[in-house]
Amino acid sequence: MNSPRGTLLAIIEIGAYPNFAPLYQKLGYTVVIERSVRKAIPALKQLVPAVVVAEFNYQSDFRDRTSSLESVFSVVQTLPETKVIVFYDTEQAHQFDKLRGRFPIHAALSYPIDPVKLEAALAG
């Protein structure tokens, strides 16, 4: 299950975009997909992925957070070699900027996701 570029963990909660697994594989990643942050946290700890691709979903009902993605970042902070790419909706850009200001994000791509930009983010 080892790939030249390592593991890419895709956290797909909503998935309002094409399946990018073939692109990830073409670029040399072993792809692991999780459908919830709750399941992604143990996978992060076990896999220590080279890249995490996740969605920013603003959740106004959280008192002290903007998104469950913050739980992902709490683990990623302990994995300094792991890059994070975040997909976000421009309507939520203001809330996303708050998160972006607190955590290191390798790349942020707004919907609709441009596969060329995604490939460039993964190559960089």
N, CA, C and O atoms as CSV, one atom per row, in Angstrom:
chain,resi,resn,atom,element,x,y,z
A,1,MET,N,N,0.820,-1.197,0.000
A,1,MET,CA,C,0.000,0.000,0.000
A,1,MET,C,C,0.860,1.256,0.000
A,1,MET,O,O,0.336,2.363,0.129
A,2,ASN,N,N,2.160,1.102,-0.142
A,2,ASN,CA,C,3.040,2.259,-0.194
A,2,ASN,C,C,3.115,2.811,-1.602
A,2,ASN,O,O,3.307,2.061,-2.559
A,3,SER,N,N,2.966,4.112,-1.730
A,3,SER,CA,C,3.071,4.791,-3.012
A,3,SER,C,C,4.273,5.706,-2.966
A,3,SER,O,O,4.737,6.074,-1.887
A,4,PRO,N,N,4.784,6.076,-4.131
A,4,PRO,CA,C,5.942,6.952,-4.163
A,4,PRO,C,C,5.734,8.270,-3.415
A,4,PRO,O,O,6.673,8.803,-2.824
A,5,ARG,N,N,4.518,8.793,-3.438
A,5,ARG,CA,C,4.265,10.083,-2.787
A,5,ARG,C,C,3.637,9.929,-1.413
A,5,ARG,O,O,3.446,10.922,-0.711
A,6,GLY,N,N,3.313,8.713,-1.015
A,6,GLY,CA,C,2.710,8.492,0.290
A,6,GLY,C,C,1.198,8.403,0.218
A,6,GLY,O,O,0.611,8.186,-0.842
A,7,THR,N,N,0.592,8.576,1.372
A,7,THR,CA,C,-0.860,8.449,1.492
A,7,THR,C,C,-1.520,9.810,1.428
A,7,THR,O,O,-1.009,10.787,1.975
A,8,LEU,N,N,-2.654,9.868,0.760
A,8,LEU,CA,C,-3.492,11.053,0.737
A,8,LEU,C,C,-4.805,10.678,1.411
A,8,LEU,O,O,-5.500,9.766,0.962
A,9,LEU,N,N,-5.139,11.372,2.474
A,9,LEU,CA,C,-6.395,11.150,3.180
A,9,LEU,C,C,-7.400,12.186,2.697
A,9,LEU,O,O,-7.217,13.384,2.911
A,10,ALA,N,N,-8.453,11.725,2.048
A,10,ALA,CA,C,-9.525,12.603,1.588
A,10,ALA,C,C,-10.687,12.491,2.571
A,10,ALA,O,O,-11.244,11.413,2.777
A,11,ILE,N,N,-11.039,13.620,3.168
A,11,ILE,CA,C,-12.168,13.649,4.098
A,11,ILE,C,C,-13.328,14.279,3.336
A,11,ILE,O,O,-13.348,15.483,3.081
A,12,ILE,N,N,-14.287,13.438,2.983
A,12,ILE,CA,C,-15.406,13.871,2.138
A,12,ILE,C,C,-16.690,13.769,2.958
A,12,ILE,O,O,-17.262,12.690,3.108
A,13,GLU,N,N,-17.128,14.901,3.481
A,13,GLU,CA,C,-18.365,14.905,4.253
A,13,GLU,C,C,-19.573,15.237,3.381
A,13,GLU,O,O,-20.622,14.606,3.512
A,14,ILE,N,N,-19.436,16.208,2.505
A,14,ILE,CA,C,-20.535,16.608,1.633
A,14,ILE,C,C,-20.274,16.130,0.208
A,14,ILE,O,O,-21.147,15.528,-0.418
A,15,GLY,N,N,-19.079,16.397,-0.301
A,15,GLY,CA,C,-18.684,15.886,-1.606
A,15,GLY,C,C,-19.396,16.510,-2.782
A,15,GLY,O,O,-19.772,15.808,-3.721
A,16,ALA,N,N,-19.587,17.803,-2.751
A,16,ALA,CA,C,-20.263,18.494,-3.852
A,16,ALA,C,C,-19.272,18.826,-4.975
A,16,ALA,O,O,-19.228,19.951,-5.473
A,17,TYR,N,N,-18.494,17.837,-5.353
A,17,TYR,CA,C,-17.475,18.002,-6.388
A,17,TYR,C,C,-17.159,16.627,-6.953
A,17,TYR,O,O,-17.555,15.616,-6.373
A,18,PRO,N,N,-16.453,16.574,-8.076
A,18,PRO,CA,C,-16.144,15.272,-8.690
A,18,PRO,C,C,-15.257,14.405,-7.795
A,18,PRO,O,O,-14.604,14.899,-6.876
A,19,ASN,N,N,-15.249,13.135,-8.079
A,19,ASN,CA,C,-14.371,12.206,-7.375
A,19,ASN,C,C,-12.945,12.426,-7.891
A,19,ASN,O,O,-12.644,12.130,-9.047
A,20,PHE,N,N,-12.083,12.941,-7.036
A,20,PHE,CA,C,-10.712,13.227,-7.445
A,20,PHE,C,C,-9.748,12.078,-7.149
A,20,PHE,O,O,-8.546,12.221,-7.371
A,21,ALA,N,N,-10.243,10.950,-6.656
A,21,ALA,CA,C,-9.363,9.814,-6.348
A,21,ALA,C,C,-8.515,9.397,-7.551
A,21,ALA,O,O,-7.326,9.128,-7.377
A,22,PRO,N,N,-9.074,9.331,-8.766
A,22,PRO,CA,C,-8.219,8.971,-9.913
A,22,PRO,C,C,-7.069,9.967,-10.130
A,22,PRO,O,O,-5.966,9.565,-10.499
A,23,LEU,N,N,-7.320,11.252,-9.903
A,23,LEU,CA,C,-6.259,12.252,-10.025
A,23,LEU,C,C,-5.186,12.024,-8.959
A,23,LEU,O,O,-3.991,12.052,-9.253
A,24,TYR,N,N,-5.624,11.799,-7.728
A,24,TYR,CA,C,-4.676,11.556,-6.640
A,24,TYR,C,C,-3.804,10.338,-6.952
A,24,TYR,O,O,-2.589,10.362,-6.756
A,25,GLN,N,N,-4.438,9.288,-7.434
A,25,GLN,CA,C,-3.700,8.062,-7.761
A,25,GLN,C,C,-2.742,8.292,-8.927
A,25,GLN,O,O,-1.612,7.804,-8.906
A,26,LYS,N,N,-3.182,9.025,-9.932
A,26,LYS,CA,C,-2.329,9.340,-11.081
A,26,LYS,C,C,-1.065,10.080,-10.631
A,26,LYS,O,O,0.004,9.916,-11.219
A,27,LEU,N,N,-1.201,10.890,-9.586
A,27,LEU,CA,C,-0.068,11.655,-9.073
A,27,LEU,C,C,0.818,10.843,-8.137
A,27,LEU,O,O,1.822,11.346,-7.633
A,28,GLY,N,N,0.445,9.581,-7.905
A,28,GLY,CA,C,1.298,8.695,-7.120
A,28,GLY,C,C,0.933,8.518,-5.662
A,28,GLY,O,O,1.749,8.029,-4.881
A,29,TYR,N,N,-0.263,8.900,-5.276
A,29,TYR,CA,C,-0.698,8.751,-3.885
A,29,TYR,C,C,-1.520,7.483,-3.692
A,29,TYR,O,O,-2.253,7.059,-4.586
A,30,THR,N,N,-1.389,6.893,-2.527
A,30,THR,CA,C,-2.328,5.882,-2.067
A,30,THR,C,C,-3.476,6.660,-1.441
A,30,THR,O,O,-3.250,7.480,-0.551
A,31,VAL,N,N,-4.687,6.421,-1.885
A,31,VAL,CA,C,-5.832,7.217,-1.455
A,31,VAL,C,C,-6.645,6.469,-0.403
A,31,VAL,O,O,-7.016,5.309,-0.581
A,32,VAL,N,N,-6.910,7.169,0.696
A,32,VAL,CA,C,-7.801,6.669,1.740
A,32,VAL,C,C,-8.902,7.712,1.884
A,32,VAL,O,O,-8.625,8.901,2.039
A,33,ILE,N,N,-10.146,7.263,1.831
A,33,ILE,CA,C,-11.285,8.166,1.934
A,33,ILE,C,C,-12.042,7.894,3.223
A,33,ILE,O,O,-12.357,6.751,3.552
A,34,GLU,N,N,-12.323,8.959,3.938
A,34,GLU,CA,C,-13.177,8.889,5.122
A,34,GLU,C,C,-14.347,9.823,4.893
A,34,GLU,O,O,-14.191,10.886,4.293
A,35,ARG,N,N,-15.518,9.429,5.368
A,35,ARG,CA,C,-16.747,10.189,5.129
A,35,ARG,C,C,-17.170,11.057,6.315
A,35,ARG,O,O,-18.233,11.677,6.283
A,36,SER,N,N,-16.342,11.102,7.358
A,36,SER,CA,C,-16.645,11.975,8.490
A,36,SER,C,C,-15.349,12.326,9.214
A,36,SER,O,O,-14.378,11.569,9.190
A,37,VAL,N,N,-15.359,13.473,9.849
A,37,VAL,CA,C,-14.189,13.887,10.627
A,37,VAL,C,C,-13.982,12.917,11.780
A,37,VAL,O,O,-12.846,12.601,12.134
A,38,ARG,N,N,-15.069,12.446,12.364
A,38,ARG,CA,C,-14.963,11.510,13.487
A,38,ARG,C,C,-14.156,10.276,13.096
A,38,ARG,O,O,-13.348,9.792,13.889
A,39,LYS,N,N,-14.360,9.763,11.893
A,39,LYS,CA,C,-13.600,8.601,11.426
A,39,LYS,C,C,-12.214,8.989,10.911
A,39,LYS,O,O,-11.294,8.172,10.919
A,40,ALA,N,N,-12.072,10.218,10.470
A,40,ALA,CA,C,-10.789,10.664,9.924
A,40,ALA,C,C,-9.722,10.849,11.004
A,40,ALA,O,O,-8.536,10.651,10.736
A,41,ILE,N,N,-10.120,11.219,12.201
A,41,ILE,CA,C,-9.141,11.483,13.275
A,41,ILE,C,C,-8.288,10.246,13.566
A,41,ILE,O,O,-7.062,10.357,13.556
A,42,PRO,N,N,-8.872,9.079,13.822
A,42,PRO,CA,C,-8.017,7.904,14.043
A,42,PRO,C,C,-7.194,7.540,12.798
A,42,PRO,O,O,-6.057,7.084,12.920
A,43,ALA,N,N,-7.759,7.738,11.618
A,43,ALA,CA,C,-7.021,7.444,10.384
A,43,ALA,C,C,-5.803,8.352,10.260
A,43,ALA,O,O,-4.734,7.906,9.842
A,44,LEU,N,N,-5.961,9.611,10.617
A,44,LEU,CA,C,-4.833,10.552,10.597
A,44,LEU,C,C,-3.693,10.059,11.474
A,44,LEU,O,O,-2.531,10.049,11.067
A,45,LYS,N,N,-4.046,9.654,12.675
A,45,LYS,CA,C,-3.039,9.196,13.637
A,45,LYS,C,C,-2.356,7.921,13.182
A,45,LYS,O,O,-1.158,7.743,13.402
A,46,GLN,N,N,-3.102,7.040,12.553
A,46,GLN,CA,C,-2.548,5.757,12.120
A,46,GLN,C,C,-1.752,5.887,10.824
A,46,GLN,O,O,-0.671,5.311,10.702
A,47,LEU,N,N,-2.271,6.630,9.867
A,47,LEU,CA,C,-1.673,6.693,8.536
A,47,LEU,C,C,-0.526,7.693,8.407
A,47,LEU,O,O,0.401,7.481,7.626
A,48,VAL,N,N,-0.589,8.784,9.173
A,48,VAL,CA,C,0.340,9.906,9.027
A,48,VAL,C,C,0.477,10.247,7.531
A,48,VAL,O,O,1.541,10.065,6.940
A,49,PRO,N,N,-0.605,10.738,6.939
A,49,PRO,CA,C,-0.613,10.969,5.497
A,49,PRO,C,C,0.313,12.096,5.064
A,49,PRO,O,O,0.628,12.995,5.844
A,50,ALA,N,N,0.740,12.031,3.821
A,50,ALA,CA,C,1.527,13.115,3.237
A,50,ALA,C,C,0.639,14.325,2.988
A,50,ALA,O,O,1.073,15.469,3.122
A,51,VAL,N,N,-0.620,14.054,2.621
A,51,VAL,CA,C,-1.575,15.115,2.299
A,51,VAL,C,C,-2.945,14.762,2.870
A,51,VAL,O,O,-3.365,13.605,2.866
A,52,VAL,N,N,-3.623,15.791,3.359
A,52,VAL,CA,C,-5.024,15.683,3.750
A,52,VAL,C,C,-5.793,16.659,2.865
A,52,VAL,O,O,-5.436,17.833,2.772
A,53,VAL,N,N,-6.843,16.173,2.221
A,53,VAL,CA,C,-7.742,17.034,1.453
A,53,VAL,C,C,-9.084,16.979,2.170
A,53,VAL,O,O,-9.661,15.908,2.357
A,54,ALA,N,N,-9.570,18.152,2.570
A,54,ALA,CA,C,-10.809,18.192,3.354
A,54,ALA,C,C,-11.652,19.391,2.947
A,54,ALA,O,O,-11.174,20.325,2.304
A,55,GLU,N,N,-12.900,19.337,3.333
A,55,GLU,CA,C,-13.859,20.400,3.048
A,55,GLU,C,C,-14.028,21.279,4.275
A,55,GLU,O,O,-14.051,20.786,5.403
A,56,PHE,N,N,-14.148,22.586,4.052
A,56,PHE,CA,C,-14.525,23.490,5.126
A,56,PHE,C,C,-16.033,23.648,5.064
A,56,PHE,O,O,-16.582,24.122,4.069
A,57,ASN,N,N,-16.689,23.249,6.132
A,57,ASN,CA,C,-18.135,23.379,6.241
A,57,ASN,C,C,-18.427,24.197,7.489
A,57,ASN,O,O,-18.351,23.689,8.607
A,58,TYR,N,N,-18.759,25.457,7.290
A,58,TYR,CA,C,-19.048,26.336,8.423
A,58,TYR,C,C,-20.253,25.817,9.187
A,58,TYR,O,O,-21.295,25.502,8.611
A,59,GLN,N,N,-20.082,25.738,10.506
A,59,GLN,CA,C,-21.155,25.247,11.366
A,59,GLN,C,C,-21.426,26.288,12.446
A,59,GLN,O,O,-20.703,26.367,13.439
A,60,SER,N,N,-22.455,27.071,12.246
A,60,SER,CA,C,-22.764,28.180,13.149
A,60,SER,C,C,-23.220,27.721,14.524
A,60,SER,O,O,-23.230,28.514,15.466
A,61,ASP,N,N,-23.596,26.463,14.657
A,61,ASP,CA,C,-24.075,25.969,15.951
A,61,ASP,C,C,-22.941,25.636,16.921
A,61,ASP,O,O,-23.201,25.341,18.087
A,62,PHE,N,N,-21.690,25.676,16.460
A,62,PHE,CA,C,-20.561,25.451,17.367
A,62,PHE,C,C,-20.302,26.730,18.159
A,62,PHE,O,O,-20.235,27.816,17.584
A,63,ARG,N,N,-20.159,26.606,19.452
A,63,ARG,CA,C,-19.883,27.778,20.288
A,63,ARG,C,C,-18.455,28.276,20.132
A,63,ARG,O,O,-18.224,29.477,19.994
A,64,ASP,N,N,-17.499,27.356,20.152
A,64,ASP,CA,C,-16.093,27.748,20.224
A,64,ASP,C,C,-15.293,27.413,18.971
A,64,ASP,O,O,-14.077,27.598,18.943
A,65,ARG,N,N,-15.963,26.925,17.942
A,65,ARG,CA,C,-15.284,26.567,16.699
A,65,ARG,C,C,-16.126,27.006,15.513
A,65,ARG,O,O,-17.311,27.312,15.651
A,66,THR,N,N,-15.494,27.031,14.341
A,66,THR,CA,C,-16.234,27.370,13.129
A,66,THR,C,C,-16.594,26.132,12.328
A,66,THR,O,O,-17.521,26.155,11.518
A,67,SER,N,N,-15.849,25.038,12.561
A,67,SER,CA,C,-16.012,23.857,11.720
A,67,SER,C,C,-15.404,22.645,12.420
A,67,SER,O,O,-14.522,22.784,13.268
A,68,SER,N,N,-15.880,21.467,12.059
A,68,SER,CA,C,-15.272,20.249,12.589
A,68,SER,C,C,-13.859,20.058,12.041
A,68,SER,O,O,-13.092,19.244,12.555
A,69,LEU,N,N,-13.524,20.805,11.010
A,69,LEU,CA,C,-12.178,20.751,10.450
A,69,LEU,C,C,-11.122,21.144,11.488
A,69,LEU,O,O,-9.966,20.734,11.385
A,70,GLU,N,N,-11.513,21.921,12.466
A,70,GLU,CA,C,-10.580,22.303,13.531
A,70,GLU,C,C,-10.087,21.074,14.303
A,70,GLU,O,O,-8.953,21.058,14.781
A,71,SER,N,N,-10.920,20.065,14.424
A,71,SER,CA,C,-10.488,18.823,15.080
A,71,SER,C,C,-9.408,18.136,14.254
A,71,SER,O,O,-8.475,17.551,14.805
A,72,VAL,N,N,-9.536,18.207,12.940
A,72,VAL,CA,C,-8.510,17.642,12.056
A,72,VAL,C,C,-7.195,18.381,12.260
A,72,VAL,O,O,-6.138,17.759,12.371
A,73,PHE,N,N,-7.262,19.708,12.310
A,73,PHE,CA,C,-6.049,20.497,12.483
A,73,PHE,C,C,-5.372,20.244,13.820
A,73,PHE,O,O,-4.149,20.342,13.920
A,74,SER,N,N,-6.142,19.922,14.842
A,74,SER,CA,C,-5.520,19.643,16.143
A,74,SER,C,C,-4.604,18.428,16.051
A,74,SER,O,O,-3.599,18.358,16.759
A,75,VAL,N,N,-4.936,17.478,15.196
A,75,VAL,CA,C,-4.075,16.307,14.986
A,75,VAL,C,C,-2.963,16.638,13.993
A,75,VAL,O,O,-1.808,16.272,14.209
A,76,VAL,N,N,-3.309,17.329,12.906
A,76,VAL,CA,C,-2.319,17.647,11.870
A,76,VAL,C,C,-1.176,18.486,12.444
A,76,VAL,O,O,-0.044,18.384,11.971
A,77,GLN,N,N,-1.449,19.299,13.436
A,77,GLN,CA,C,-0.388,20.101,14.052
A,77,GLN,C,C,0.723,19.233,14.630
A,77,GLN,O,O,1.851,19.700,14.790
A,78,THR,N,N,0.423,17.995,14.941
A,78,THR,CA,C,1.439,17.086,15.470
A,78,THR,C,C,2.154,16.327,14.351
A,78,THR,O,O,3.047,15.523,14.617
A,79,LEU,N,N,1.763,16.582,13.100
A,79,LEU,CA,C,2.328,15.917,11.929
A,79,LEU,C,C,2.923,16.984,11.007
A,79,LEU,O,O,2.297,17.343,10.009
A,80,PRO,N,N,4.105,17.493,11.316
A,80,PRO,CA,C,4.640,18.649,10.591
A,80,PRO,C,C,4.883,18.436,9.097
A,80,PRO,O,O,4.966,19.412,8.352
A,81,GLU,N,N,4.997,17.208,8.646
A,81,GLU,CA,C,5.238,16.954,7.224
A,81,GLU,C,C,3.947,16.836,6.417
A,81,GLU,O,O,3.987,16.797,5.187
A,82,THR,N,N,2.820,16.781,7.092
A,82,THR,CA,C,1.529,16.614,6.415
A,82,THR,C,C,1.027,17.947,5.889
A,82,THR,O,O,0.922,18.922,6.633
A,83,LYS,N,N,0.715,17.980,4.587
A,83,LYS,CA,C,0.149,19.177,3.959
A,83,LYS,C,C,-1.368,19.058,3.963
A,83,LYS,O,O,-1.920,17.964,3.848
A,84,VAL,N,N,-2.034,20.202,4.098
A,84,VAL,CA,C,-3.493,20.217,4.102
A,84,VAL,C,C,-3.996,21.095,2.963
A,84,VAL,O,O,-3.574,22.239,2.799
A,85,ILE,N,N,-4.900,20.532,2.189
A,85,ILE,CA,C,-5.586,21.261,1.128
A,85,ILE,C,C,-7.052,21.314,1.512
A,85,ILE,O,O,-7.659,20.292,1.833
A,86,VAL,N,N,-7.615,22.512,1.478
A,86,VAL,CA,C,-8.999,22.692,1.912
A,86,VAL,C,C,-9.842,23.204,0.750
A,86,VAL,O,O,-9.450,24.129,0.037
A,87,PHE,N,N,-11.002,22.588,0.575
A,87,PHE,CA,C,-12.012,23.054,-0.369
A,87,PHE,C,C,-13.010,23.895,0.424
A,87,PHE,O,O,-13.400,23.517,1.529
A,88,TYR,N,N,-13.422,25.030,-0.132
A,88,TYR,CA,C,-14.371,25.878,0.594
A,88,TYR,C,C,-15.311,26.604,-0.371
A,88,TYR,O,O,-15.025,26.769,-1.557
A,89,ASP,N,N,-16.422,27.021,0.181
A,89,ASP,CA,C,-17.427,27.776,-0.557
A,89,ASP,C,C,-17.126,29.260,-0.366
A,89,ASP,O,O,-16.916,29.703,0.763
A,90,THR,N,N,-17.101,30.030,-1.444
A,90,THR,CA,C,-16.785,31.462,-1.323
A,90,THR,C,C,-17.787,32.192,-0.429
A,90,THR,O,O,-17.451,33.224,0.152
A,91,GLU,N,N,-18.999,31.680,-0.311
A,91,GLU,CA,C,-19.978,32.293,0.586
A,91,GLU,C,C,-19.557,32.165,2.048
A,91,GLU,O,O,-20.023,32.922,2.900
A,92,GLN,N,N,-18.680,31.211,2.336
A,92,GLN,CA,C,-18.187,31.005,3.700
A,92,GLN,C,C,-16.752,31.495,3.863
A,92,GLN,O,O,-16.096,31.172,4.853
A,93,ALA,N,N,-16.260,32.273,2.899
A,93,ALA,CA,C,-14.865,32.713,2.900
A,93,ALA,C,C,-14.496,33.483,4.167
A,93,ALA,O,O,-13.398,33.313,4.696
A,94,HIS,N,N,-15.401,34.325,4.654
A,94,HIS,CA,C,-15.111,35.106,5.863
A,94,HIS,C,C,-14.851,34.188,7.062
A,94,HIS,O,O,-13.911,34.410,7.826
A,95,GLN,N,N,-15.677,33.170,7.220
A,95,GLN,CA,C,-15.485,32.218,8.311
A,95,GLN,C,C,-14.244,31.366,8.079
A,95,GLN,O,O,-13.506,31.063,9.016
A,96,PHE,N,N,-14.020,30.983,6.828
A,96,PHE,CA,C,-12.840,30.185,6.502
A,96,PHE,C,C,-11.555,30.960,6.789
A,96,PHE,O,O,-10.568,30.382,7.245
A,97,ASP,N,N,-11.564,32.265,6.523
A,97,ASP,CA,C,-10.377,33.082,6.782
A,97,ASP,C,C,-9.981,33.068,8.256
A,97,ASP,O,O,-8.798,33.154,8.582
A,98,LYS,N,N,-10.963,32.959,9.142
A,98,LYS,CA,C,-10.664,32.851,10.579
A,98,LYS,C,C,-9.886,31.576,10.859
A,98,LYS,O,O,-8.918,31.590,11.619
A,99,LEU,N,N,-10.298,30.489,10.257
A,99,LEU,CA,C,-9.606,29.213,10.422
A,99,LEU,C,C,-8.229,29.278,9.785
A,99,LEU,O,O,-7.244,28.837,10.377
A,100,ARG,N,N,-8.159,29.819,8.596
A,100,ARG,CA,C,-6.910,29.931,7.851
A,100,ARG,C,C,-5.871,30.746,8.620
A,100,ARG,O,O,-4.671,30.485,8.522
A,101,GLY,N,N,-6.326,31.709,9.365
A,101,GLY,CA,C,-5.421,32.535,10.157
A,101,GLY,C,C,-4.825,31.814,11.355
A,101,GLY,O,O,-3.834,32.274,11.922
A,102,ARG,N,N,-5.406,30.705,11.742
A,102,ARG,CA,C,-4.954,29.982,12.933
A,102,ARG,C,C,-4.190,28.697,12.638
A,102,ARG,O,O,-3.461,28.200,13.496
A,103,PHE,N,N,-4.351,28.157,11.435
A,103,PHE,CA,C,-3.734,26.871,11.115
A,103,PHE,C,C,-3.003,26.936,9.777
A,103,PHE,O,O,-3.426,27.654,8.870
A,104,PRO,N,N,-1.917,26.196,9.652
A,104,PRO,CA,C,-1.190,26.189,8.372
A,104,PRO,C,C,-1.942,25.382,7.314
A,104,PRO,O,O,-2.212,24.193,7.489
A,105,ILE,N,N,-2.268,26.048,6.227
A,105,ILE,CA,C,-2.977,25.413,5.129
A,105,ILE,C,C,-2.094,25.524,3.889
A,105,ILE,O,O,-1.714,26.622,3.482
A,106,HIS,N,N,-1.775,24.388,3.302
A,106,HIS,CA,C,-0.911,24.368,2.123
A,106,HIS,C,C,-1.587,25.047,0.938
A,106,HIS,O,O,-0.958,25.829,0.224
A,107,ALA,N,N,-2.869,24.750,0.728
A,107,ALA,CA,C,-3.617,25.350,-0.374
A,107,ALA,C,C,-5.095,25.369,-0.031
A,107,ALA,O,O,-5.599,24.483,0.660
A,108,ALA,N,N,-5.784,26.391,-0.522
A,108,ALA,CA,C,-7.233,26.513,-0.352
A,108,ALA,C,C,-7.841,26.740,-1.733
A,108,ALA,O,O,-7.437,27.646,-2.462
A,109,LEU,N,N,-8.800,25.917,-2.074
A,109,LEU,CA,C,-9.442,25.985,-3.386
A,109,LEU,C,C,-10.942,26.176,-3.206
A,109,LEU,O,O,-11.592,25.439,-2.464
A,110,SER,N,N,-11.485,27.184,-3.900
A,110,SER,CA,C,-12.918,27.431,-3.787
A,110,SER,C,C,-13.675,26.630,-4.840
A,110,SER,O,O,-13.145,26.287,-5.896
A,111,TYR,N,N,-14.940,26.344,-4.512
A,111,TYR,CA,C,-15.812,25.632,-5.436
A,111,TYR,C,C,-16.181,26.538,-6.597
A,111,TYR,O,O,-16.311,27.747,-6.401
A,112,PRO,N,N,-16.354,26.009,-7.781
A,112,PRO,CA,C,-16.090,24.625,-8.178
A,112,PRO,C,C,-14.590,24.362,-8.243
A,112,PRO,O,O,-13.820,25.220,-8.674
A,113,ILE,N,N,-14.190,23.196,-7.820
A,113,ILE,CA,C,-12.773,22.853,-7.747
A,113,ILE,C,C,-12.222,22.644,-9.154
A,113,ILE,O,O,-12.741,21.849,-9.936
A,114,ASP,N,N,-11.165,23.376,-9.447
A,114,ASP,CA,C,-10.484,23.264,-10.739
A,114,ASP,C,C,-9.434,22.157,-10.618
A,114,ASP,O,O,-8.493,22.294,-9.837
A,115,PRO,N,N,-9.574,21.071,-11.368
A,115,PRO,CA,C,-8.611,19.967,-11.273
A,115,PRO,C,C,-7.164,20.388,-11.566
A,115,PRO,O,O,-6.228,19.825,-10.998
A,116,VAL,N,N,-6.984,21.365,-12.442
A,116,VAL,CA,C,-5.631,21.845,-12.752
A,116,VAL,C,C,-5.019,22.520,-11.526
A,116,VAL,O,O,-3.848,22.297,-11.218
A,117,LYS,N,N,-5.796,23.338,-10.831
A,117,LYS,CA,C,-5.309,23.993,-9.610
A,117,LYS,C,C,-5.068,22.970,-8.507
A,117,LYS,O,O,-4.110,23.093,-7.745
A,118,LEU,N,N,-5.925,21.970,-8.418
A,118,LEU,CA,C,-5.745,20.912,-7.417
A,118,LEU,C,C,-4.454,20.159,-7.702
A,118,LEU,O,O,-3.676,19.893,-6.786
A,119,GLU,N,N,-4.223,19.818,-8.949
A,119,GLU,CA,C,-2.994,19.107,-9.306
A,119,GLU,C,C,-1.771,19.959,-8.989
A,119,GLU,O,O,-0.771,19.438,-8.496
A,120,ALA,N,N,-1.834,21.260,-9.263
A,120,ALA,CA,C,-0.715,22.148,-8.956
A,120,ALA,C,C,-0.477,22.215,-7.442
A,120,ALA,O,O,0.671,22.241,-6.999
A,121,ALA,N,N,-1.540,22.241,-6.659
A,121,ALA,CA,C,-1.404,22.285,-5.198
A,121,ALA,C,C,-0.767,20.992,-4.687
A,121,ALA,O,O,0.043,21.018,-3.760
A,122,LEU,N,N,-1.129,19.880,-5.286
A,122,LEU,CA,C,-0.558,18.592,-4.875
A,122,LEU,C,C,0.888,18.447,-5.308
A,122,LEU,O,O,1.663,17.746,-4.656
A,123,ALA,N,N,1.256,19.093,-6.388
A,123,ALA,CA,C,2.635,19.012,-6.881
A,123,ALA,C,C,3.568,19.923,-6.087
A,123,ALA,O,O,4.771,19.674,-6.014
A,124,GLY,N,N,3.014,20.976,-5.495
A,124,GLY,CA,C,3.839,21.965,-4.802
A,124,GLY,C,C,4.125,21.680,-3.384
A,124,GLY,O,O,4.812,22.460,-2.724
